[in-house]
């Protein structure tokens, strides 16, 4: 009786282990569909592994081939329904796209070393992860939003037509201010 129970237990464990093996053609971490736009405006579409916050990179599986991209390698990316842009070797999530102003959230710190001749230079960018930035339509530079400069920055961008006098720098209040700015003439 003990031998039968032992044999049944072993056969059950072997069967369970065989069914628990992942299929060789699927990568469970690269399950988000997305698209990357390269500097030459060509696009790469496939399954993405989002390592932006951890390692400052995207891994795309396209045609059975894995390729890693840093922020310096691409101009923009769409991960699922979330658009990202790159600027100064960092990824920025596009939180709100308006007609006058785009609201962005910093997604990672740049981890890049550039070389000036033989001298290594560490690349750094303004702000911390999750800080909010704005970019005027038609410009390439970003402006960090802080409590100190909120009124001045949005006032100059929106021609002083914002009626909301908030000092909160949270995502929802900033979305409302940017929407109000876009409604201004």
MDTraj code that builds the backbone (N, CA, C; nanometers):
import mdtraj as md
import numpy as np

residues = "UNK UNK UNK UNK UNK UNK UNK UNK UNK UNK UNK UNK UNK UNK UNK UNK UNK UNK UNK UNK UNK UNK UNK UNK UNK UNK UNK UNK UNK UNK UNK UNK UNK UNK UNK UNK UNK UNK UNK UNK UNK UNK UNK UNK UNK UNK UNK UNK UNK UNK UNK UNK UNK UNK UNK UNK UNK UNK UNK UNK UNK UNK UNK UNK UNK UNK UNK UNK UNK UNK UNK UNK UNK UNK UNK UNK UNK UNK UNK UNK UNK UNK UNK UNK UNK UNK UNK UNK UNK UNK UNK UNK UNK UNK UNK UNK UNK UNK UNK UNK UNK UNK UNK UNK UNK UNK UNK UNK UNK UNK UNK UNK UNK UNK UNK UNK UNK UNK UNK UNK UNK UNK UNK UNK UNK UNK UNK UNK UNK UNK UNK UNK UNK UNK UNK UNK UNK UNK UNK UNK UNK UNK UNK UNK UNK UNK UNK UNK UNK UNK UNK UNK UNK UNK UNK UNK UNK UNK UNK UNK UNK UNK UNK UNK UNK UNK UNK UNK UNK UNK UNK UNK UNK UNK UNK UNK UNK UNK UNK UNK UNK UNK UNK UNK UNK".split()
xyz = np.array([
    [0.0816, -0.1187, 0.0000],
    [0.0000, 0.0000, 0.0000],
    [0.0868, 0.1263, 0.0000],
    [0.1969, 0.1219, 0.0799],
    [0.2868, 0.2364, 0.0855],
    [0.3524, 0.2600, -0.0498],
    [0.3852, 0.1518, -0.1207],
    [0.4497, 0.1645, -0.2510],
    [0.3547, 0.2272, -0.3526],
    [0.2280, 0.1900, -0.3460],
    [0.1293, 0.2448, -0.4395],
    [0.1106, 0.3946, -0.4146],
    [0.1015, 0.4348, -0.2890],
    [0.0849, 0.5765, -0.2549],
    [0.2085, 0.6552, -0.2981],
    [0.3267, 0.5978, -0.2750],
    [0.4505, 0.6641, -0.3160],
    [0.4567, 0.6801, -0.4671],
    [0.4210, 0.5765, -0.5414],
    [0.4215, 0.5826, -0.6875],
    [0.3209, 0.6854, -0.7391],
    [0.2031, 0.6902, -0.6782],
    [0.1025, 0.7886, -0.7184],
    [0.1503, 0.9318, -0.6903],
    [0.2141, 0.9513, -0.5757],
    [0.2637, 1.0846, -0.5409],
    [0.3731, 1.1290, -0.6378],
    [0.4644, 1.0377, -0.6701],
    [0.5724, 1.0702, -0.7634],
    [0.5167, 1.0993, -0.9018],
    [0.4235, 1.0176, -0.9478],
    [0.3667, 1.0409, -1.0812],
    [0.2886, 1.1725, -1.0852],
    [0.2206, 1.2067, -0.9772],
    [0.1489, 1.3338, -0.9708],
    [0.2461, 1.4516, -0.9783],
    [0.3560, 1.4452, -0.9022],
    [0.4547, 1.5531, -0.9033],
    [0.5208, 1.5683, -1.0401],
    [0.5529, 1.4578, -1.1054],
    [0.6137, 1.4643, -1.2381],
    [0.5176, 1.5231, -1.3402],
    [0.3909, 1.4861, -1.3312],
    [0.2902, 1.5399, -1.4224],
    [0.2723, 1.6902, -1.3992],
    [0.2670, 1.7316, -1.2730],
    [0.2511, 1.8736, -1.2409],
    [0.3718, 1.9538, -1.2881],
    [0.4913, 1.8993, -1.2721],
    [0.6124, 1.9690, -1.3163],
    [0.6158, 1.9823, -1.4677],
    [0.5701, 1.8816, -1.5387],
    [0.5692, 1.8876, -1.6853],
    [0.4709, 1.9924, -1.7357],
    [0.3579, 2.0075, -1.6693],
    [0.2584, 2.1068, -1.7109],
    [0.2972, 2.2485, -1.6697],
    [0.3862, 2.2626, -1.5729],
    [0.4251, 2.3945, -1.5245],
    [0.5349, 2.4585, -1.6085],
    [0.5923, 2.3874, -1.7025],
    [0.6989, 2.4415, -1.7859],
    [0.6426, 2.5458, -1.8822],
    [0.7121, 2.6604, -1.8972],
    [0.6638, 2.7609, -1.9928],
    [0.6844, 2.7134, -2.1352],
    [0.6006, 2.7645, -2.2238],
    [0.6180, 2.7257, -2.3632],
    [0.7439, 2.7934, -2.4163],
    [0.8201, 2.7270, -2.5008],
    [0.9484, 2.7821, -2.5442],
    [0.9369, 2.9068, -2.6304],
    [0.8224, 2.9352, -2.6895],
    [0.8092, 3.0490, -2.7803],
    [0.7575, 3.1749, -2.7135],
    [0.7208, 3.1673, -2.5857],
    [0.6636, 3.2862, -2.5228],
    [0.7543, 3.3372, -2.4125],
    [0.7634, 3.4679, -2.4022],
    [0.8372, 3.5341, -2.2962],
    [0.7340, 3.6045, -2.2095],
    [0.7072, 3.5538, -2.0880],
    [0.6000, 3.6111, -2.0072],
    [0.6242, 3.7558, -1.9672],
    [0.7496, 3.8001, -1.9622],
    [0.7780, 3.9375, -1.9231],
    [0.7552, 4.0360, -2.0373],
    [0.7551, 3.9900, -2.1595],
    [0.7394, 4.0790, -2.2750],
    [0.5991, 4.0654, -2.3314],
    [0.5014, 4.0922, -2.2480],
    [0.3641, 4.0680, -2.2900],
    [0.2904, 4.1944, -2.3321],
    [0.3519, 4.3105, -2.3182],
    [0.2861, 4.4353, -2.3552],
    [0.3202, 4.4655, -2.5007],
    [0.2185, 4.4844, -2.5815],
    [0.2474, 4.5191, -2.7208],
    [0.2826, 4.6673, -2.7274],
    [0.3717, 4.7004, -2.8169],
    [0.4135, 4.8391, -2.8269],
    [0.4909, 4.8681, -2.9524],
    [0.5355, 4.9921, -2.9604],
    [0.6051, 5.0402, -3.0785],
    [0.7127, 5.1390, -3.0351],
    [0.8274, 5.1320, -3.1010],
    [0.9390, 5.2217, -3.0741],
    [0.9697, 5.2985, -3.2020],
    [0.9907, 5.4300, -3.1890],
    [1.0303, 5.5124, -3.3032],
    [1.1787, 5.5450, -3.2868],
    [1.2569, 5.5079, -3.3859],
    [1.4011, 5.5299, -3.3844],
    [1.4346, 5.6691, -3.4374],
    [1.5564, 5.7185, -3.4167],
    [1.5924, 5.8533, -3.4632],
    [1.5762, 5.8759, -3.6132],
    [1.5832, 5.7702, -3.6943],
    [1.5647, 5.7866, -3.8391],
    [1.4174, 5.7763, -3.8797],
    [1.3264, 5.7850, -3.7818],
    [1.1808, 5.7773, -3.7976],
    [1.1308, 5.6402, -3.8408],
    [1.2138, 5.5382, -3.8385],
    [1.1657, 5.4021, -3.8626],
    [1.1055, 5.3499, -3.7324],
    [1.0130, 5.2564, -3.7439],
    [0.9460, 5.2033, -3.6259],
    [0.9744, 5.0546, -3.6112],
    [0.9763, 5.0106, -3.4854],
    [0.9901, 4.8695, -3.4516],
    [0.8696, 4.8348, -3.3657],
    [0.7934, 4.7359, -3.4080],
    [0.6736, 4.6947, -3.3366],
    [0.6927, 4.5532, -3.2849],
    [0.6431, 4.5269, -3.1652],
    [0.6537, 4.3927, -3.1093],
    [0.6073, 4.3907, -2.9653],
    [0.6467, 4.2865, -2.8937],
    [0.6155, 4.2741, -2.7514],
    [0.7254, 4.3427, -2.6720],
    [0.6846, 4.4253, -2.5767],
    [0.7804, 4.5037, -2.4996],
    [0.7900, 4.4566, -2.3557],
    [0.9100, 4.4630, -2.3023],
    [0.9324, 4.4468, -2.1593],
    [0.9711, 4.5848, -2.1087],
    [0.8902, 4.6407, -2.0216],
    [0.9097, 4.7762, -1.9716],
    [1.0080, 4.7748, -1.8543],
    [1.1317, 4.8117, -1.8802],
    [1.2345, 4.8244, -1.7770],
    [1.2743, 4.9699, -1.7588],
    [1.1849, 5.0617, -1.7912],
    [1.2202, 5.2032, -1.7879],
    [1.2573, 5.2464, -1.6466],
    [1.1753, 5.2164, -1.5494],
    [1.2023, 5.2620, -1.4131],
    [1.3172, 5.1858, -1.3477],
    [1.3324, 5.0571, -1.3779],
    [1.4379, 4.9769, -1.3149],
    [1.5747, 5.0023, -1.3760],
    [1.5850, 4.9904, -1.5081],
    [1.7149, 4.9957, -1.5748],
    [1.7269, 5.1083, -1.6771],
    [1.6194, 5.1820, -1.7006],
    [1.6240, 5.2888, -1.8000],
    [1.6328, 5.2370, -1.9417],
    [1.5641, 5.1260, -1.9683],
    [1.5692, 5.0670, -2.1018],
    [1.4379, 4.9975, -2.1349],
    [1.4177, 4.9734, -2.2626],
    [1.3064, 4.8937, -2.3127],
    [1.3653, 4.7734, -2.3841],
    [1.3030, 4.6574, -2.3650],
    [1.3426, 4.5374, -2.4379],
    [1.2260, 4.5018, -2.5281],
    [1.2507, 4.4929, -2.6579],
    [1.1449, 4.4598, -2.7528],
    [1.1773, 4.3262, -2.8180],
    [1.0736, 4.2429, -2.8293],
    [1.0858, 4.1150, -2.8981],
    [1.0102, 4.1296, -3.0290],
    [1.0850, 4.1308, -3.1385],
    [1.0260, 4.1471, -3.2707],
    [1.0885, 4.0446, -3.3641],
    [1.0051, 3.9619, -3.4244],
    [1.0550, 3.8588, -3.5151],
    [1.1385, 3.7542, -3.4438],
    [1.1081, 3.7285, -3.3157],
    [1.1826, 3.6299, -3.2389],
    [1.3172, 3.6795, -3.1890],
    [1.3477, 3.8073, -3.2086],
    [1.4771, 3.8633, -3.1706],
    [1.4577, 3.9693, -3.0620],
    [1.5330, 3.9573, -2.9504],
    [1.5273, 4.0545, -2.8417],
    [1.6300, 4.1645, -2.8656],
    [1.5851, 4.2899, -2.8504],
    [1.6752, 4.4036, -2.8649],
    [1.6503, 4.5005, -2.7500],
    [1.7586, 4.5489, -2.6874],
    [1.7491, 4.6468, -2.5790],
    [1.7700, 4.7867, -2.6355],
    [1.6873, 4.8803, -2.5890],
    [1.6982, 5.0197, -2.6305],
    [1.7059, 5.1087, -2.5076],
    [1.8034, 5.1972, -2.5044],
    [1.8136, 5.3011, -2.4022],
    [1.7454, 5.4264, -2.4568],
    [1.7273, 5.5262, -2.3723],
    [1.6617, 5.6504, -2.4148],
    [1.7391, 5.7203, -2.5258],
    [1.8690, 5.7048, -2.5280],
    [1.9493, 5.7698, -2.6319],
    [1.9346, 5.7015, -2.7675],
    [1.8795, 5.5792, -2.7699],
    [1.8659, 5.5031, -2.8944],
    [1.7353, 5.5301, -2.9682],
    [1.6374, 5.5911, -2.9008],
    [1.5047, 5.6088, -2.9608],
    [1.4581, 5.7531, -2.9428],
    [1.3509, 5.7902, -3.0144],
    [1.2922, 5.9233, -2.9956],
    [1.1607, 5.9169, -2.9191],
    [1.0848, 5.8086, -2.9377],
    [0.9596, 5.7929, -2.8638],
    [0.9205, 5.6461, -2.8613],
    [0.8239, 5.6156, -2.7752],
    [0.7751, 5.4782, -2.7639],
    [0.6303, 5.4809, -2.7178],
    [0.5548, 5.3815, -2.7591],
    [0.4199, 5.3585, -2.7085],
    [0.4199, 5.2211, -2.6446],
    [0.3940, 5.2168, -2.5144],
    [0.3893, 5.0910, -2.4415],
    [0.2442, 5.0695, -2.4035],
    [0.1778, 4.9784, -2.4733],
    [0.0340, 4.9642, -2.4559],
    [-0.0322, 5.0921, -2.5029],
    [-0.1036, 5.1593, -2.4131],
    [-0.1684, 5.2864, -2.4464],
    [-0.0930, 5.4066, -2.3899],
    [0.0265, 5.3845, -2.3371],
    [0.1017, 5.4913, -2.2731],
    [0.2143, 5.5403, -2.3630],
    [0.2096, 5.6680, -2.4049],
    [0.3179, 5.7219, -2.4883],
    [0.4329, 5.7750, -2.4018],
    [0.5535, 5.7587, -2.4515],
    [0.6742, 5.8109, -2.3883],
    [0.7546, 5.8869, -2.4927],
    [0.8268, 5.9897, -2.4471],
    [0.9250, 6.0563, -2.5316],
    [1.0590, 6.0456, -2.4599],
    [1.1652, 6.0728, -2.5323],
    [1.2967, 6.0762, -2.4689],
    [1.3556, 6.2149, -2.4876],
    [1.4265, 6.2591, -2.3869],
    [1.4932, 6.3884, -2.3920],
    [1.6082, 6.3852, -2.2929],
    [1.7241, 6.4275, -2.3348],
    [1.8421, 6.4339, -2.2488],
    [1.8702, 6.2990, -2.1812],
    [1.8616, 6.1915, -2.2595],
    [1.8944, 6.0554, -2.2161],
    [1.8012, 6.0005, -2.1086],
    [1.6789, 6.0528, -2.0991],
    [1.5815, 6.0042, -2.0018],
    [1.4470, 5.9834, -2.0703],
    [1.3655, 5.8949, -2.0129],
    [1.2300, 5.8699, -2.0617],
    [1.1324, 5.9591, -1.9859],
    [1.0337, 6.0135, -2.0588],
    [0.9278, 6.0947, -1.9998],
    [0.7936, 6.0416, -2.0482],
    [0.7040, 6.0162, -1.9543],
    [0.5692, 5.9711, -1.9892],
    [0.4852, 6.0925, -2.0286],
    [0.4154, 6.0824, -2.1409],
    [0.3262, 6.1901, -2.1842],
    [0.1953, 6.1726, -2.1078],
    [0.1722, 6.2616, -2.0116],
    [0.0544, 6.2520, -1.9252],
    [-0.0658, 6.3184, -1.9903],
    [-0.0431, 6.4344, -2.0531],
    [-0.1523, 6.5071, -2.1195],
    [-0.0946, 6.5790, -2.2409],
    [-0.1536, 6.5542, -2.3553],
    [-0.1105, 6.6197, -2.4793],
    [-0.2123, 6.7267, -2.5132],
    [-0.1722, 6.8519, -2.5020],
    [-0.2608, 6.9621, -2.5348],
    [-0.2188, 7.0286, -2.6644],
    [-0.2956, 7.1278, -2.7066],
    [-0.2613, 7.1975, -2.8309],
    [-0.1486, 7.2986, -2.8101],
    [-0.1371, 7.3548, -2.6886],
    [-0.0316, 7.4518, -2.6597],
    [0.0827, 7.3920, -2.5780],
    [0.0468, 7.3031, -2.4860],
    [0.1426, 7.2524, -2.3880],
    [0.1243, 7.1020, -2.3704],
    [0.2353, 7.0324, -2.3502],
    [0.2328, 6.8901, -2.3182],
    [0.2814, 6.8729, -2.1752],
    [0.2067, 6.7966, -2.0958],
    [0.2448, 6.7675, -1.9583],
    [0.3152, 6.6325, -1.9560],
    [0.4346, 6.6291, -1.8977],
    [0.5177, 6.5089, -1.8956],
    [0.5556, 6.4733, -1.7522],
    [0.5790, 6.3438, -1.7293],
    [0.6268, 6.2964, -1.5998],
    [0.7562, 6.2194, -1.6229],
    [0.8592, 6.2535, -1.5490],
    [0.9892, 6.1875, -1.5652],
    [0.9792, 6.0432, -1.5174],
    [1.0247, 5.9494, -1.6012],
    [1.0103, 5.8072, -1.5711],
    [1.1388, 5.7422, -1.5219],
    [1.2542, 5.8013, -1.5488],
    [1.3794, 5.7411, -1.5018],
    [1.4899, 5.8454, -1.4953],
    [1.5961, 5.8100, -1.4259],
    [1.7174, 5.8910, -1.4246],
    [1.8084, 5.8399, -1.5347],
    [1.8714, 5.9279, -1.6092],
    [1.9616, 5.8790, -1.7136],
    [2.0818, 5.8084, -1.6520],
    [2.1190, 5.6977, -1.7111],
    [2.2342, 5.6214, -1.6621],
    [2.3335, 5.6075, -1.7761],
    [2.3757, 5.7201, -1.8283],
    [2.4599, 5.7199, -1.9467],
    [2.5893, 5.7949, -1.9193],
    [2.6953, 5.7437, -1.9731],
    [2.8238, 5.8115, -1.9701],
    [2.8594, 5.8443, -2.1142],
    [2.8814, 5.9717, -2.1419],
    [2.9235, 6.0160, -2.2740],
    [3.0730, 6.0449, -2.2691],
    [3.1353, 6.0408, -2.3841],
    [3.2787, 6.0659, -2.3898],
    [3.3065, 6.1920, -2.4699],
    [3.3855, 6.2803, -2.4094],
    [3.4344, 6.3997, -2.4766],
    [3.5822, 6.3732, -2.5037],
    [3.6100, 6.3222, -2.6226],
    [3.7448, 6.2741, -2.6515],
    [3.7672, 6.1466, -2.5731],
    [3.8657, 6.1468, -2.4852],
    [3.8909, 6.0288, -2.4021],
    [3.8402, 6.0481, -2.2601],
    [3.7781, 6.1623, -2.2339],
    [3.7306, 6.1936, -2.1002],
    [3.5835, 6.1553, -2.0847],
    [3.5522, 6.0775, -1.9803],
    [3.4143, 6.0354, -1.9544],
    [3.3380, 6.1468, -1.8839],
    [3.2151, 6.1717, -1.9297],
    [3.1289, 6.2728, -1.8711],
    [2.9972, 6.2055, -1.8345],
    [2.9570, 6.2156, -1.7077],
    [2.8316, 6.1559, -1.6631],
    [2.7168, 6.2473, -1.7030],
    [2.6141, 6.1894, -1.7643],
    [2.4986, 6.2662, -1.8095],
    [2.3974, 6.2737, -1.6957],
    [2.3465, 6.3925, -1.6712],
    [2.2490, 6.4139, -1.5662],
    [2.1345, 6.4953, -1.6239],
    [2.0163, 6.4840, -1.5653],
    [1.9038, 6.5642, -1.6118],
    [1.8343, 6.6284, -1.4931],
    [1.7605, 6.7327, -1.5212],
    [1.6924, 6.8093, -1.4183],
    [1.5769, 6.7291, -1.3588],
    [1.5519, 6.7492, -1.2306],
    [1.4378, 6.6873, -1.1655],
    [1.4621, 6.5438, -1.1235],
    [1.3634, 6.4908, -1.0523],
    [1.3680, 6.3532, -1.0035],
    [1.2608, 6.2712, -1.0723],
    [1.2640, 6.1412, -1.0486],
    [1.1612, 6.0533, -1.1044],
    [1.0252, 6.0975, -1.0510],
    [0.9251, 6.0986, -1.1364],
    [0.7864, 6.1393, -1.1089],
    [0.7669, 6.2907, -1.0989],
    [0.8709, 6.3716, -1.1194],
    [0.8519, 6.5164, -1.1276],
    [0.7786, 6.5493, -1.2571],
    [0.7020, 6.6571, -1.2549],
    [0.6244, 6.6981, -1.3718],
    [0.6972, 6.8074, -1.4497],
    [0.6863, 6.7987, -1.5814],
    [0.7488, 6.8935, -1.6728],
    [0.6455, 6.9369, -1.7752],
    [0.6676, 7.0535, -1.8354],
    [0.5849, 7.0933, -1.9487],
    [0.6763, 7.1236, -2.0664],
    [0.6197, 7.1083, -2.1841],
    [0.6899, 7.1441, -2.3070],
    [0.5912, 7.2176, -2.3951],
    [0.6296, 7.3382, -2.4366],
    [0.5459, 7.4151, -2.5279],
    [0.5486, 7.3483, -2.6643],
    [0.4362, 7.3529, -2.7339],
    [0.4281, 7.2973, -2.8684],
    [0.5257, 7.3710, -2.9589],
    [0.6040, 7.2954, -3.0325],
    [0.7019, 7.3529, -3.1236],
    [0.8394, 7.3730, -3.0635],
    [0.8552, 7.3507, -2.9335],
    [0.9853, 7.3643, -2.8689],
    [1.0372, 7.2270, -2.8290],
    [1.1674, 7.2167, -2.8129],
    [1.2255, 7.0880, -2.7750],
    [1.2614, 7.0802, -2.6277],
    [1.2814, 7.1938, -2.5617],
    [1.3232, 7.1913, -2.4214],
    [1.2039, 7.1708, -2.3284],
    [1.2339, 7.1186, -2.2101],
    [1.1324, 7.0940, -2.1078],
    [1.1529, 7.1908, -1.9927],
    [1.0430, 7.2240, -1.9226],
    [1.0508, 7.3088, -1.8048],
    [0.9966, 7.2310, -1.6861],
    [1.0761, 7.2257, -1.5798],
    [1.0358, 7.1589, -1.4570],
    [0.9308, 7.2433, -1.3863],
    [0.8235, 7.1802, -1.3417],
    [0.7212, 7.2499, -1.2638],
    [0.7504, 7.2288, -1.1157],
    [0.7593, 7.3389, -1.0416],
    [0.7777, 7.3321, -0.8972],
    [0.6813, 7.4307, -0.8323],
    [0.6700, 7.4244, -0.7015],
    [0.5807, 7.5178, -0.6324],
    [0.6264, 7.6626, -0.6538],
    [0.7577, 7.6821, -0.6595],
    [0.8117, 7.8175, -0.6727],
    [0.7854, 7.8778, -0.8101],
    [0.7941, 7.7965, -0.9152],
    [0.7835, 7.8537, -1.0498],
    [0.6519, 7.8237, -1.1203],
    [0.5594, 7.7573, -1.0533],
    [0.4342, 7.7149, -1.1172],
    [0.3586, 7.8314, -1.1792],
    [0.3374, 7.9366, -1.1015],
    [0.2596, 8.0502, -1.1501],
    [0.3305, 8.1210, -1.2656],
    [0.4615, 8.1386, -1.2546],
    [0.5372, 8.2079, -1.3597],
    [0.5403, 8.1274, -1.4891],
    [0.5690, 7.9974, -1.4785],
    [0.5815, 7.9140, -1.5987],
    [0.4477, 7.9019, -1.6699],
    [0.3438, 7.8642, -1.5971],
    [0.2129, 7.8495, -1.6612],
    [0.1559, 7.9842, -1.7029],
    [0.1875, 8.0902, -1.6286],
    [0.1411, 8.2235, -1.6670],
    [0.1999, 8.2680, -1.7998],
    [0.3283, 8.2420, -1.8203],
    [0.3911, 8.2823, -1.9467],
    [0.3459, 8.1941, -2.0627],
    [0.3262, 8.0680, -2.0371],
    [0.2835, 7.9758, -2.1430],
    [0.1385, 8.0012, -2.1818],
    [0.0555, 8.0267, -2.0832],
    [-0.0892, 8.0368, -2.1065],
    [-0.1383, 8.1810, -2.1134],
    [-0.0490, 8.2756, -2.1316],
    [-0.0859, 8.4169, -2.1447],
    [-0.1681, 8.4668, -2.0267],
    [-0.1349, 8.4207, -1.9077],
    [-0.1986, 8.4631, -1.7827],
    [-0.3503, 8.4489, -1.7829],
    [-0.4039, 8.3482, -1.8506],
    [-0.5496, 8.3329, -1.8529],
    [-0.5988, 8.2183, -1.7644],
    [-0.5129, 8.1631, -1.6816],
    [-0.5555, 8.0562, -1.5910],
    [-0.6200, 8.1200, -1.4690],
    [-0.7406, 8.0753, -1.4364],
    [-0.8120, 8.1311, -1.3221],
    [-0.7876, 8.0507, -1.1961],
    [-0.7478, 7.9259, -1.2091],
    [-0.7243, 7.8397, -1.0945],
    [-0.5949, 7.8829, -1.0263],
    [-0.6017, 7.9108, -0.8967],
    [-0.4846, 7.9575, -0.8227],
    [-0.4342, 7.8469, -0.7306],
    [-0.3981, 7.7343, -0.7869],
    [-0.3538, 7.6208, -0.7066],
    [-0.2036, 7.6251, -0.6847],
    [-0.1613, 7.5753, -0.5730],
    [-0.0187, 7.5590, -0.5453],
    [0.0169, 7.4108, -0.5356],
    [-0.0806, 7.3252, -0.5600],
    [-0.0558, 7.1807, -0.5540],
    [0.0080, 7.1351, -0.6842],
    [0.1113, 7.0552, -0.6718],
    [0.1769, 6.9985, -0.7890],
    [0.1468, 6.8493, -0.7878],
    [0.0230, 6.8138, -0.8079],
    [-0.0090, 6.6720, -0.8239],
    [-0.0643, 6.6517, -0.9643],
    [-0.0708, 6.5271, -1.0041],
    [-0.1014, 6.4946, -1.1428],
    [-0.2388, 6.5448, -1.1862],
    [-0.3395, 6.5217, -1.1057],
    [-0.4760, 6.5592, -1.1452],
    [-0.4940, 6.7106, -1.1544],
    [-0.4401, 6.7851, -1.0578],
    [-0.4555, 6.9313, -1.0649],
    [-0.3760, 6.9887, -1.1825],
    [-0.2620, 6.9279, -1.2148],
    [-0.1843, 6.9751, -1.3304],
    [-0.2559, 6.9446, -1.4617],
    [-0.3216, 6.8291, -1.4712],
    [-0.3994, 6.7974, -1.5920],
    [-0.5087, 6.9010, -1.6128],
    [-0.5756, 6.9401, -1.5040],
    [-0.6822, 7.0401, -1.5136],
    [-0.6264, 7.1755, -1.5570],
    [-0.5109, 7.2142, -1.5011],
    [-0.4512, 7.3422, -1.5390],
    [-0.4080, 7.3434, -1.6852],
    [-0.3521, 7.2338, -1.7327],
    [-0.3088, 7.2270, -1.8727],
    [-0.4300, 7.2294, -1.9652],
    [-0.5381, 7.1612, -1.9265],
    [-0.6608, 7.1650, -2.0069],
    [-0.7175, 7.3066, -2.0106],
    [-0.7117, 7.3765, -1.8977],
    [-0.7582, 7.5157, -1.8922],
    [-0.6689, 7.6052, -1.9783],
    [-0.5407, 7.5795, -1.9760],
    [-0.4455, 7.6557, -2.0586],
    [-0.4752, 7.6353, -2.2070],
    [-0.5053, 7.5130, -2.2469],
    [-0.5356, 7.4854, -2.3873],
    [-0.6654, 7.5510, -2.4324],
    [-0.7571, 7.5724, -2.3376],
    [-0.8841, 7.6361, -2.3720],
    [-0.8686, 7.7874, -2.3900],
    [-0.7586, 7.8449, -2.3394],
    [-0.7345, 7.9893, -2.3539],
    [-0.7065, 8.0242, -2.4991],
    [-0.7351, 8.1464, -2.5339],
    [-0.7086, 8.1922, -2.6713],
    [-0.5888, 8.2808, -2.6776],
])
top = md.Topology()
chain = top.add_chain()
for i, resn in enumerate(residues, 1):
    res = top.add_residue(resn, chain, resSeq=i)
    for name in ("N", "CA", "C"):
        top.add_atom(name, md.element.get_by_symbol(name[0]), res)
traj = md.Trajectory(xyz[None], top)
